[in-house]
Structure formats: structure tokens, C-alpha cells
Amino acid sequence: MAVLGQSRSVFGDHVSANARQIKQVVLRLIMFRADASDAIDTKLNGVPLSLDDRDDDWKDRQIFSPRPQPASGGADRWKINPNQRLSRLDYKVAPHLCKLGLNQVSLRTGARDSQNPEASIKLEKVEFHVRFKDG
């Protein structure tokens, strides 16, 4: 296994302290050049997560890989590239795993040809979706 990457995310809300009010927490990763055969081991703050949903035909109009990202802002008129090679990986997360402040997401995958930049997987986006209960 090779380390694919690490990302740090900050929670401004105290998710773990408000666990009774939370319906669901989802960690969403958007990957470039990952394919269905790639097993990606994912941890949040050192705790392994189980993959809940995966879409290997994901499209995102805010991601331009393999081209460079443009400067942020703009008129928000970007179009989706139909040839994008993105994968969306969703993990359900127990609220008690989310710390107020800095959290670490770690990724590992099987070895790939390190001499070929076209073979490398790239972490494009890390998102946490927190849904609160009604009422």
C-alpha cells in the first residue's frame, strides 16, 4: 500500500458534542484518475472508515483536472467536461469521530507506477456533509 495523501479539515461546529441533534455525517472525497479497481483505505483521525457509496462516473463543474484550476471566483459559468475521470467516495461517519477544530483524513491505496504521472491518483476535494435532525 502507498500513502495517497492526507488532508486536514476544520469543523467550526462541535459535531461530537451535538451528536443527538445530528441525523448524518458524510465524508465525501472526489478523486481524479481513481477507478473501480482501486481500493482506497480511508481514515478519519486515525479511525478506519467503511465506504458507503461510490460513483466512478462523477462529474463536477468546479474541477478541471488534468488542466490547472483557474483562479477562484469568476462568473460561475463553467461547463462540465464530459471526459472527466472523477470518482466520488462517500463514507458515513459517526459524529463522535468529528473533533471541534482540526481533523485529519488519511488515504492509502495500492501501488501504482510512480514514474508515470498519468497513473497517479489525485485527491481533488474533501467535503463533510452534516445533516441535522428536524425540530
C-alpha positions as a Markdown table, in Angstrom:
| # | Residue | x | y | z |
|---|---|---|---|---|
| 1 | Met | 0.0 | 0.0 | 0.0 |
| 2 | Ala | 1.1 | 3.5 | -0.7 |
| 3 | Val | 0.1 | 6.7 | 1.0 |
| 4 | Leu | -2.1 | 8.6 | -1.3 |
| 5 | Gly | -2.5 | 11.7 | 0.8 |
| 6 | Gln | -3.6 | 13.4 | 3.9 |
| 7 | Ser | -5.9 | 16.3 | 4.3 |
| 8 | Arg | -6.8 | 18.4 | 7.3 |
| 9 | Ser | -10.3 | 19.7 | 7.7 |
| 10 | Val | -11.6 | 22.1 | 10.3 |
| 11 | Phe | -15.0 | 21.8 | 12.0 |
| 12 | Gly | -16.4 | 25.1 | 13.2 |
| 13 | Asp | -19.4 | 23.3 | 14.8 |
| 14 | His | -18.9 | 20.9 | 17.8 |
| 15 | Val | -20.3 | 17.9 | 15.9 |
| 16 | Ser | -19.4 | 15.3 | 18.5 |
| 17 | Ala | -20.9 | 17.4 | 21.4 |
| 18 | Asn | -24.2 | 17.8 | 19.4 |
| 19 | Ala | -24.4 | 14.1 | 18.3 |
| 20 | Arg | -28.0 | 13.8 | 19.5 |
| 21 | Gln | -29.1 | 16.6 | 17.1 |
| 22 | Ile | -27.3 | 15.1 | 14.1 |
| 23 | Lys | -29.0 | 12.9 | 11.6 |
| 24 | Gln | -26.0 | 12.0 | 9.5 |
| 25 | Val | -22.3 | 12.9 | 8.8 |
| 26 | Val | -20.9 | 12.0 | 5.4 |
| 27 | Leu | -17.2 | 12.4 | 4.4 |
| 28 | Arg | -17.1 | 12.9 | 0.6 |
| 29 | Leu | -13.9 | 12.5 | -1.4 |
| 30 | Ile | -13.6 | 13.5 | -5.0 |
| 31 | Met | -10.7 | 11.7 | -6.7 |
| 32 | Phe | -9.1 | 12.2 | -10.2 |
| 33 | Arg | -7.9 | 9.0 | -12.0 |
| 34 | Ala | -9.2 | 6.5 | -9.5 |
| 35 | Asp | -11.0 | 3.7 | -11.0 |
| 36 | Ala | -13.4 | 1.0 | -9.7 |
| 37 | Ser | -10.4 | -1.4 | -9.1 |
| 38 | Asp | -8.7 | 1.0 | -6.7 |
| 39 | Ala | -9.2 | 0.1 | -3.1 |
| 40 | Ile | -8.7 | 3.2 | -1.1 |
| 41 | Asp | -8.3 | 2.8 | 2.7 |
| 42 | Thr | -9.6 | 5.9 | 4.4 |
| 43 | Lys | -9.3 | 7.0 | 8.0 |
| 44 | Leu | -10.7 | 10.0 | 9.9 |
| 45 | Asn | -8.5 | 10.9 | 12.9 |
| 46 | Gly | -6.8 | 7.5 | 12.7 |
| 47 | Val | -10.1 | 5.5 | 12.7 |
| 48 | Pro | -10.8 | 3.4 | 9.6 |
| 49 | Leu | -14.0 | 4.3 | 7.6 |
| 50 | Ser | -16.1 | 1.9 | 5.5 |
| 51 | Leu | -17.1 | 3.0 | 2.0 |
| 52 | Asp | -20.8 | 3.7 | 1.9 |
| 53 | Asp | -21.3 | 4.8 | -1.7 |
| 54 | Arg | -19.0 | 5.2 | -4.8 |
| 55 | Asp | -19.6 | 6.8 | -8.2 |
| 56 | Asp | -16.8 | 6.2 | -10.7 |
| 57 | Asp | -18.6 | 8.4 | -13.3 |
| 58 | Trp | -18.9 | 11.5 | -11.1 |
| 59 | Lys | -18.8 | 14.9 | -12.9 |
| 60 | Asp | -18.0 | 18.2 | -11.2 |
| 61 | Arg | -18.0 | 21.5 | -13.0 |
| 62 | Gln | -15.7 | 23.0 | -10.4 |
| 63 | Ile | -12.8 | 20.6 | -11.1 |
| 64 | Phe | -10.7 | 21.0 | -14.2 |
| 65 | Ser | -8.2 | 18.1 | -14.0 |
| 66 | Pro | -5.9 | 17.4 | -15.7 |
| 67 | Arg | -5.9 | 21.1 | -16.6 |
| 68 | Pro | -4.9 | 23.6 | -13.9 |
| 69 | Gln | -7.6 | 25.1 | -11.7 |
| 70 | Pro | -8.4 | 28.7 | -12.7 |
| 71 | Ala | -8.3 | 31.4 | -10.2 |
| 72 | Ser | -11.2 | 31.3 | -7.8 |
| 73 | Gly | -14.3 | 33.5 | -8.4 |
| 74 | Gly | -15.5 | 34.2 | -11.8 |
| 75 | Ala | -18.9 | 34.2 | -13.3 |
| 76 | Asp | -19.7 | 30.6 | -12.3 |
| 77 | Arg | -20.4 | 29.7 | -16.0 |
| 78 | Trp | -18.1 | 26.7 | -16.1 |
| 79 | Lys | -19.3 | 23.7 | -18.0 |
| 80 | Ile | -18.8 | 20.0 | -17.1 |
| 81 | Asn | -16.2 | 18.2 | -19.2 |
| 82 | Pro | -17.9 | 15.0 | -20.3 |
| 83 | Asn | -14.5 | 13.3 | -20.4 |
| 84 | Gln | -13.8 | 13.9 | -16.7 |
| 85 | Arg | -12.3 | 11.0 | -14.9 |
| 86 | Leu | -13.6 | 11.6 | -11.4 |
| 87 | Ser | -14.7 | 9.3 | -8.7 |
| 88 | Arg | -16.9 | 10.2 | -5.7 |
| 89 | Leu | -16.4 | 8.2 | -2.5 |
| 90 | Asp | -18.9 | 8.7 | 0.4 |
| 91 | Tyr | -18.3 | 7.5 | 3.9 |
| 92 | Lys | -20.8 | 7.6 | 6.7 |
| 93 | Val | -19.0 | 9.0 | 9.8 |
| 94 | Ala | -20.1 | 8.6 | 13.4 |
| 95 | Pro | -20.5 | 12.1 | 14.8 |
| 96 | His | -18.2 | 11.3 | 17.8 |
| 97 | Leu | -15.3 | 11.0 | 15.4 |
| 98 | Cys | -15.5 | 14.6 | 14.4 |
| 99 | Lys | -13.5 | 16.9 | 16.6 |
| 100 | Leu | -14.0 | 20.6 | 17.0 |
| 101 | Gly | -11.2 | 22.3 | 15.0 |
| 102 | Leu | -8.6 | 20.3 | 13.1 |
| 103 | Asn | -9.5 | 16.8 | 11.8 |
| 104 | Gln | -7.2 | 14.6 | 9.7 |
| 105 | Val | -8.3 | 12.5 | 6.7 |
| 106 | Ser | -5.7 | 9.9 | 5.6 |
| 107 | Leu | -5.8 | 7.9 | 2.4 |
| 108 | Arg | -3.9 | 4.8 | 1.2 |
| 109 | Thr | -4.1 | 2.8 | -1.9 |
| 110 | Gly | -2.3 | 0.0 | -3.8 |
| 111 | Ala | 0.9 | 0.8 | -5.5 |
| 112 | Arg | 0.9 | 2.4 | -9.0 |
| 113 | Asp | 3.7 | 3.2 | -11.4 |
| 114 | Ser | 5.3 | 6.2 | -9.7 |
| 115 | Gln | 7.3 | 7.0 | -12.8 |
| 116 | Asn | 4.1 | 7.7 | -14.8 |
| 117 | Pro | 2.3 | 10.9 | -13.8 |
| 118 | Glu | -0.7 | 9.7 | -15.8 |
| 119 | Ala | -1.1 | 6.8 | -13.4 |
| 120 | Ser | -1.3 | 8.8 | -10.2 |
| 121 | Ile | -4.5 | 9.3 | -8.3 |
| 122 | Lys | -5.2 | 12.9 | -7.2 |
| 123 | Leu | -7.3 | 14.0 | -4.3 |
| 124 | Glu | -9.4 | 16.9 | -5.7 |
| 125 | Lys | -11.9 | 17.7 | -3.0 |
| 126 | Val | -12.7 | 16.8 | 0.7 |
| 127 | Glu | -16.2 | 17.7 | 1.9 |
| 128 | Phe | -18.1 | 16.9 | 5.1 |
| 129 | His | -21.8 | 17.0 | 4.9 |
| 130 | Val | -23.6 | 17.3 | 8.3 |
| 131 | Arg | -27.4 | 16.9 | 8.4 |
| 132 | Phe | -29.2 | 17.9 | 11.5 |
| 133 | Lys | -32.5 | 16.3 | 12.7 |
| 134 | Asp | -35.6 | 18.3 | 12.1 |
| 135 | Gly | -37.1 | 20.1 | 15.1 |
